[in-house]
Amino acid sequence: MNYAEEVAARRRLLLLQLLIEDGGQGNDGTLLTALRTMGERQALDQAACRQLLRDLADRDCVVVGMVRDTVMVARITERGRMAVAGDVSIGGIASPFAGL
C-alpha cells in the first residue's frame, strides 16, 4: 500500500470512529470539520470526504443518503462497528490497533 492509500485507510477508520461518537450517524459537513480538527487537512475537502464515505458504503460499513441533494448523511452499520472494534479486518480501512 502506498502513502496515499495509507492516509485514506486511516481517514476511513477515523470517520467510523466519529460516527460512533456521534450516536451512529452524521453529515458530511460535520465529519469533514471533525477530520480537519484531528489534523487531517491535506487534500481533504467536501468531495474527498464524500468519496471516503462512499468507499465505506462500498465496504458495507455505512449507509449513505442525500438530504435535499445537498447534504450527505452516513449511518454506521454493524460491520462498521466491528471494524472499529477490531473484530473484523476490512481492506482499505486501517486497523484500530496499528502502531500498538
C-alpha positions in Angstrom: 0.0 0.0 0.0 1.4 3.4 -0.9 1.3 6.5 1.3 -1.9 7.9 -0.2 -3.7 4.6 0.4 -2.5 4.5 4.0 -3.8 8.0 4.5 -7.2 7.1 3.0 -7.4 3.9 5.1 -6.7 5.9 8.3 -9.3 8.5 7.4 -11.9 5.8 6.8 -11.2 4.4 10.3 -11.5 7.9 11.8 -14.8 8.5 10.0 -16.2 5.3 11.5 -14.9 6.3 15.0 -16.5 9.7 14.6 -19.8 8.2 13.6 -19.8 6.0 16.7 -19.0 9.0 18.9 -21.9 10.9 17.3 -24.5 8.3 18.0 -24.1 6.3 14.9 -24.7 8.9 12.2 -23.5 12.2 10.9 -23.4 14.5 7.9 -20.5 15.2 5.6 -20.0 18.8 6.8 -19.7 17.8 10.5 -17.5 14.9 9.7 -15.2 17.0 7.5 -14.8 19.6 10.2 -14.0 16.9 12.8 -11.4 15.3 10.5 -9.8 18.7 9.9 -9.7 19.3 13.7 -7.9 16.0 14.1 -5.2 17.2 11.8 -6.4 15.6 8.5 -6.2 18.6 6.3 -4.1 17.9 3.2 -6.2 17.3 0.1 -9.4 17.0 2.2 -12.4 18.9 1.0 -16.1 18.0 0.8 -15.7 16.0 -2.3 -12.9 13.9 -0.8 -14.9 13.4 2.4 -17.9 12.2 0.4 -15.7 9.8 -1.6 -14.4 8.3 1.7 -18.0 7.8 2.9 -18.9 6.2 -0.5 -15.9 3.9 -0.1 -17.1 2.9 3.4 -20.6 2.3 1.9 -19.0 0.0 -0.8 -17.4 -1.9 2.1 -20.9 -2.2 3.9 -19.6 -0.2 6.8 -22.0 2.7 6.4 -25.2 3.5 4.6 -25.2 6.9 2.9 -28.0 9.1 1.6 -28.6 12.6 0.4 -30.8 15.2 2.0 -32.2 17.7 -0.5 -29.3 16.8 -2.8 -27.0 19.0 -0.7 -26.0 17.1 2.4 -24.7 13.6 2.6 -25.7 11.7 5.7 -23.9 8.5 6.8 -25.1 5.9 9.3 -22.7 3.2 10.6 -23.6 -0.4 10.2 -22.8 -3.3 12.4 -19.9 -4.2 10.1 -18.5 -0.7 10.5 -18.8 -1.0 14.3 -16.9 -4.4 14.1 -14.1 -2.7 12.1 -13.7 0.0 14.7 -13.6 -2.6 17.5 -11.0 -4.6 15.6 -13.3 -7.7 15.4 -13.0 -7.8 11.6 -10.3 -6.7 9.2 -11.5 -4.9 6.1 -9.3 -3.9 3.2 -8.9 -0.2 2.8 -9.7 0.6 6.5 -6.8 1.0 8.9 -6.6 -1.3 11.9 -7.6 0.3 15.2 -4.5 -1.5 16.6 -2.0 -0.1 14.1 1.1 1.2 15.9 0.4 -0.6 19.2 
